[in-house]
Amino acid sequence: MKIGILGGGQLARMLALAGYPLGLGFVVLEPAADACAAPLAGHIQAAYDDPDALQQLAAKVELVTYEFESVPAAAVEQLGASLPVYPPANSLAMARDRSHEKNLFRELGIETAPFFEVHDLQTLRLAVEQIGFPAVLKTRTLGYDGKGQQVLRAGDDLQVAWETIGQAPAILEGLIGFEREVSLIAVRSVSGELAFYPLAENHHENGILRLSTCLHDDPMQARAENYAQRLLENLNHVGVLAIEFFQIGSHLLANEMAPRVHNSGHWTIEGAETSQFENHLRAILGLPLGGTAAVKHVAMINLIGELPDASAILGLKNTHLHLYGKAPRIERKIGHITVRETSEQALQERLLQLKNLI
Amino acid sequence: MKIGILGGGQLARMLALAGYPLGLGFVVLEPAADACAAPLAGHIQAAYDDPDALQQLAAKVELVTYEFESVPAAAVEQLGASLPVYPPANSLAMARDRSHEKNLFRELGIETAPFFEVHDLQTLRLAVEQIGFPAVLKTRTLGYDGKGQQVLRAGDDLQVAWETIGQAPAILEGLIGFEREVSLIAVRSVSGELAFYPLAENHHENGILRLSTCLHDDPMQARAENYAQRLLENLNHVGVLAIEFFQIGSHLLANEMAPRVHNSGHWTIEGAETSQFENHLRAILGLPLGGTAAVKHVAMINLIGELPDASAILGLKNTHLHLYGKAPRIERKIGHITVRETSEQALQERLLQLKNLI
């Protein structure tokens, strides 16, 4: 069976690596000639909204998924007319727009930071009156890795921030002094089967995820799973859904969700009984989901901007290197490292050694 | 970096799957149009001894390895003139010929079953006089999965057996009533670093490997590693070397070796800290070798001849399916299943369930 993927980056690449052992084949639709998934998949090089390319893709595959949530709705509609596209269009529509997403959280009783929609400078001022400082202005669409966000700390910041984000439709959120950020990788299959991975605790540098550590028996696990189940079932979602939360004391605030495999779940390749990539494929194919338990104590470090000395990294036992075949470039995610150790202490020691190498 | 592989079957496919995360690319040289490694590698479709094809391969890659030991010596020689080929030619030469192989075992003080070279009916009779019945006649070259072998139980069998194996140069071996067959996956890198996986116990059906179970702290481990080290260092071997042994009481008799990744090491993909495929690549690239310890209690079952119901297999927790993308055909290895459990008992129970499904 052949699967089509919109997007040919590292997520598509890791989906393909997980899918070959299930006997699957892959075709990616991706405008970049040097798409890093292309060496291990068929590659249709075209824009995502090119109707001819979409038709060509539909003719070659039996099912379509995607690796990023800003897939054009029209592309999903065109493909959906002739074959299944998972996750479904409404999951995409929700995740694509921060306002829809936050309102859905609210409707489903999932706690969030306070937020208001912003259409212009006037609604921004009104939102600031409600929320106070500090607050963060975020474009409703197309933001990722901290892009399209501006922090407001005083009244003087409003106009600059509004211009910096391009006067695009936005939301203003209270800037939460959270204790930690955690994320949940959840999966729902075509048959409605659910699975949840252990929460991961995430640390960012310059707005880009740097470190995810798999948590064991975390007290927030049950609530996060409950929230995820509400979302998965409300959306009739199929595939992986990743949800980022801020924790403050006993509060777990949903920050955002991604209807796809997610960077904070890369630790699952070696670290869980079944990887998020394999479970995404199992879910969209209607196969039984694989176990999600952590195999050991595991963490993942992103490689950003420059390649490390592979020999030094691999010289550390229990580290696993994942290079994406992408040219190094500032702030670009070009790989990650998974560490799998038998104790929390060994894991933390190994992470310290690794940080000196990257 | 691009690696060339002679052969484009499942071993090449699993090498490629293990190599992409190291940032590698692959080109296979393989005559079959439907080579199962081809969807995830460049594919030069030509005979292994086609000088133009070999030249084309050499121009595209920086290093060559292979997935089977009957690679033509001339091909290795041609490639070796312009780039490194690992494992080295002498490992190939030894493994390709049962007589050379057995004599090497003997020279290095590695116990074997009694054996004699057979050139014709007369030398076969002389060999039988020395060894007695039962004995097994094996062609010196091109035997695999029980092919090219005839068991002799009485004087009447000699002529038929000799004709059945095509009157090819052969050896006669004592047919050992062994207690178990075990195999060792050993690795030696360009730098001379050594690593050994835990022994696996193997069970065959109709001469084809069916089940390999990873052993824990087996009393034969140290001796098997010692034997492997003698071979690796004598051959100046680089890459994985697999050695099959028969055990009778306290005797460990080397049966044969393969200078490549091996079916009895497929359990290492999920079952060991680093897979045999990744360690083979690390070895030939001169990277530090990865840990070889078993992650849990692990076994591998080969899928032979027909595809199982993937849904039923994946419905059993802790089972991992590996399909090779090959058309089902009688006696053909088309995939394998790895089972990873937290106890020996859970593993044996799971294997029983699996056997009912395949």
Interface residues (C-beta under 8 A of the other chain):
Chain A: R13 A16 L17 Y20 P21 L22 G23 G25 P39 L40 A41 E273 T274 R282 G286 L287 P288 G290 G291 V295 K296 A310 S311 L314 G315 K317 N318 H320 L321 H322 L323 Y324 G325 G335 R340
Chain B: R13 A16 L17 Y20 P21 L22 G23 G25 P39 L40 A41 E273 T274 R282 G286 L287 P288 G290 G291 V295 K296 A310 S311 L314 G315 K317 N318 H320 L321 H322 L323 Y324 G325 G335 R340
